[in-house]
Amino acid sequence: ILNGYPYMSEFWIYFKLGLNHVLNWNAYDHVLFLIVLVASYTFLEWKRVFWLVTTFTLGHTVALLLATFDVVKVNSAYVEFLIPVTIFITALYNLINAGKTPKEGGMGILFAVTLFFGIIHGLGFSSFFVGSVGSGTDKLVWLLEFALGIEAAQAIIVICVLIFALIFQSLFNYSKRDWVLVVASIVIGLVIPMLIKNNIW
């Protein structure tokens, strides 16, 4: 990796590795999850979006850390199957609750589920990270740099989703309910082939 980027500092190498991993269209599962995670929100609800994405970040960062240092070991086949499952469940939740205002009591469950889904996605990140950098005395530093790249990519995706929501709901007169239904339906259509491809039976 270092030889591939002779002009870059080590920080930017691993930061870019994390950034590109999320934004790589050949591995768009993480993008799909983020889309359905925030599809039902707008810029006016930025605080809730912030805490929801932060909860997801916390989950996958902890899982990435534990898996990278062999504290937790999970069969990668199960992880590859569970990741599209998390996307499907989140999209289905949006379909069922499109246009509804979340109750305060229900938000606790939503945050808990988001944390759990973050752990699953973090296990997927760890497989990529270990396969890309191997082992070394600076692995913790590399992991944190890689995680920062992931978070930067997440911020880009979330902002883009909120901008598209603003455009469709303001300029094209989509209701919030219709916007959520369209987004969730498209994501479900994209994730079903992933479920079939990565099935564990």
Secondary structure, 3 states (H helix, E strand, C coil): CHHHCCCCCHHHHHHHHHHHHHHCHHHCHHHHHHHHHHCCCCHHHHHHHHHHHHHHHHHHHHHHHHHHCCCCCCCHHHHHHHHHHHHHHHHHHHHHHCCCCCCHHHHHHHHHHHHHHHHHHHHHHHHHHHHHHCCCCCHHHHHHHHHHHHHHHHHHHHHHHHHHHHHHHHCCCCCHHHHHHHHHHHHHHHHHHHHHHCCCC
